[in-house]
Amino acid sequence: MGGRIKYKTSDEIEAMRRSGKVLAATLDYLESMAQPGITSGDLDRKAETFIRDHGGVPSFKGYNGFPGSICTSFNEQVVHGIPGERKLKAGDLLGIDCGVILDGYHSDMAKSFYIGGEPPPHIEKLMKATRNGLFKGIEQMRAGNKLGDISNAVQKEAESKGFSVVRALVGHGIGTEMHEEPQVPNFGQAGTGPILREGLTIAIEPMINVGTYKVKTLPDGWTVVTTDGKLSCHFEHTVAVTADGPEILTLP
């Protein structure tokens, strides 16, 4: 990333909306198949086929050498897990992160799924806090607010529920590139940072941990894990600031 914030026209936001629609449908498709016994590599291959069948290109594949079309992060893995032969099993908390390019415009989205039925209360609490943190951040995406208002809203929701916010990784601007300015931390002071303007498009992506906020990268060079081995959860949407307030662009 680097340089100035690129504000989007209504036509560009429409293009990102189309991209986001394919991406949201992809995540719904993967959710229906994320059952015990399937491998993360199976999900990856099905995601790529689905995206291409709908006119898109998986933006993660080959990005800085990443081998998959999706990231599959299990349990203590925060983000950037590489899909492979690991089988999903009952009790896993699986985060799937995916990106689509359609007609030159990117969308980025992540969901976490509990595998094999209803999550136990402690995992449901983590998932709910992460999801709610995302939506509280989105609520702040109004022209005239500051970027720090988004960050602070996410942090307050997570920490009020007893969880920690990953600090080493952030959300980001998005458009004709997957990563644009500005960086969007999930922690910070309200009332600080750039003023939000109509046409701003960003990916907000809370990464929330049960234990410490500290993370490390595994020797594969990609998979980020919690340093204490405790659970992490990840949700993400691509969102635009419009004249009518925030609009989520990654919806079916």
Secondary structure, 3 states (H helix, E strand, C coil): CCCCCCCCCHHHHHHHHHHHHHHHHHHHHHHHHCCCCCEHHHHHHHHHHHHHHCCCEECCCCHHHCCCCEEEEECCEEECCCCCCCECCCCCEEEEEEEEEECCEEEEEEEEEECCCCCCHHHHHHHHHHHHHHHHHHHCCCCCCEHHHHHHHHHHHHHHCCCEECCCCCEEECCCCCCEEEEECCCCCCCCCCECCCCCEEEECCEEECCCCCEEECCCCCCEEECCCCCEEECEEEEEEECCEEEECCCC
